[in-house]
Amino acid sequence: MSEIKAPAGQLSDNERQKGNSKYLRGTIAEDLKDPLTGGFRGDNFNLIRFHGMYEQDDRDIRAERVEQKLEPLKNVMLRCRMPGGVITPAQWLGIDEFAASHTMYGSIRITNRQTFQYHGVLKQNIRPVHQWLHQLGLDSIATAGDVNRNVLCTSNPVESKLHVQAWEWAKKISEHLLPKTQAYAEIWLDGEKVQSTDTDTLEPILGKSYLPRKFKTTVIIPPQNDVDLHANDLNFVAIEQDGNLIGFNVLIGGGLSMEHGNTATFPTTAYEFGFIPLEKTLDTAAAVVTAQRDLGDRTNRKAAKTRYTLLRVGLDAFKAEVEKRMGFAFEPIRPYEFTDRGDRIGWVHGIDKKWHLTLFIENGRVLDYPGRLLKTGLREIARIHKGDFRLTANQNLIVANVKASDKKAIEKLARDHGLINDSVTVQRENSMACVALPTCPLAMAEAERFLPSFVDKLDAIMARHGLQDDFIVARVTGCPNGCGRAMLAEVGLVGKAVGRYNLHLGGNRIGTRIPRLYKENITPEQILEILDEQIGHWAAGRQEQEGFGDFLIRTGFIKPVVNPSVDFHDASKVPDAAVVV
């Protein structure tokens, strides 16, 4: 087999920025002292991402400020590193306190990366927020940028022994793949300056120029696919024997981002590579990351993700390269099955005889609303809770490891503050949106602010067809970047312009099939009209327990996406006629 290499040619400017960054230092420290702008200049605009931040501004008031000849109200969104989403009540109280006193919006945003974000951190509060997190035992290292992001782990509150074992590996993987540079400590924590070198020995896994693009890793405990493994570059599927974790099936190359009008970009599901014993986990993680580091496309960032590397060099060649780097061969895939991916809202009883309360947090936004004091309620629960909190990849929060004697008090606090609301429909619980406007600079349309009213209308349609106790996995993203994971939904809306979306149909409930583009650039009213008609057909002609996406595929209304690189964008393959059942 001939040697496989990365594409040659002119490197993207991001590669220059990373290579010249002095291992992610840039001139960020000097930029912090600049009072003339609320943002970051030059390369620092991108380099702060490696420290867990994105520069943003409030787009609701952007035009007003321009008219006043003022700079946009620049601030940063900061994302915490929290492998597996596990946090102590004391840490939650600290997070809550900073949100209230040092951010523009006062909210905590639980993300589908199983962590939280602060929105609206002004420049003068950036160093204090990092120091605050450090005091809490947290950080935001490598939660953005061309590195391995926050490692996800199935939030399984029932099989506690297996969950603890899997979570421990999620933490080990996260630590193993972190940048080794001391830039974060130097800039934000006033750490001692360390002389940087011009060799890759400082970053043995990531290298001086880090990865070609962002990289996402998960640890999954079947049968729950709550982390949406197919949205991620590297996945470790837990295989157990007699209740103990013995190793992982490894799946590589999932990803959902794309670009409108660019058929060279498309989502793909991950590919099965094989089984590894437990002790080989970190070697496997390093081998996959370094293979992508060296073989990924650094000339074209739109083709730089792991899934494009696999398609360019070939699955067999990439697998052989990974095996060479990790020093052993994959074993055959062990049997596994996914049956669900939603969170188990409400109380569940674990095998350890502890109770776990999963609270539905719409869009993950923790804030006090009239009649629903969510932020206050979680603060009050944290003050008495003796277990832990777990943030889920579906933007919800689990009050975990509750003793039977404490269950009543915690439930009362949750109900009194609107954290338990019996009127919330199962449809709403299975709907999700990214942040989008007004803070995300990439957003083309509303998502988080749009979803609640959209679900109201979808609920009405479901009830009209006698399906009020059933659900469709529905997701909305403000742009095609993939943050809301709409490309693993039964109904996925992807923002195209203000008030307009591309409608994708035909995913499935367990998140193993990509939906197809059905209609492009249409209004919410048009979307609801299409859904009303097809939900009616589903109600009349579904097979037992058949999901909406499966029904659309079985009846031929939507053809499945077989080869994403060929037919994902091709709506012409969708029949125009309504299904008759």
Secondary structure, DSSP 8 states (H G I E B T S, - for coil): --------S---HHHHHHHTSTTTTTTHHHHTT-TT-SS--TTHHHHGGGGTEEEEE-TTSHHHHHHTT----EEEEEE-B-GGGEE-HHHHHHHHHHHHHHSSS--EEE-TTSSEEEEEE-GGGHHHHHHHHHHTT-B-TTSSSSSB---EE---SSSHHHHHHHHHHHHHHHHHHS---SHHHHHHS--------SSGGGSTTT-TT--SS-B-EEEE-TTB-TT-GGGSSEEEEEEEETTEEEEEEEEE--B----TT-TT---B--EEEEEEEGGGHHHHHHHHHHHHHHHS-SS-GGG-SHHHHHHHH-HHHHHHHHHHHHTS--B--------B-S---EEEE-TTS-EEEEE--GGGEE-EETTEEHHHHHHHHHHH--SEEEE-TTS-EEEEEE-GGGHHHHHHHHHHTTSS-TT--HHHHTEEE---TTT-TT-SS-STTTHHHHHHHHHHHHHHTT-TT----EEEESSTT-TT-GGGSSEEEEEEETTEEEEEE---TTS-S--EEEEEEE-HHHHHHHHHHHHHHHHHH--TT--HHHHHHHTTSS---S-HHHHTT-GGGS--S----
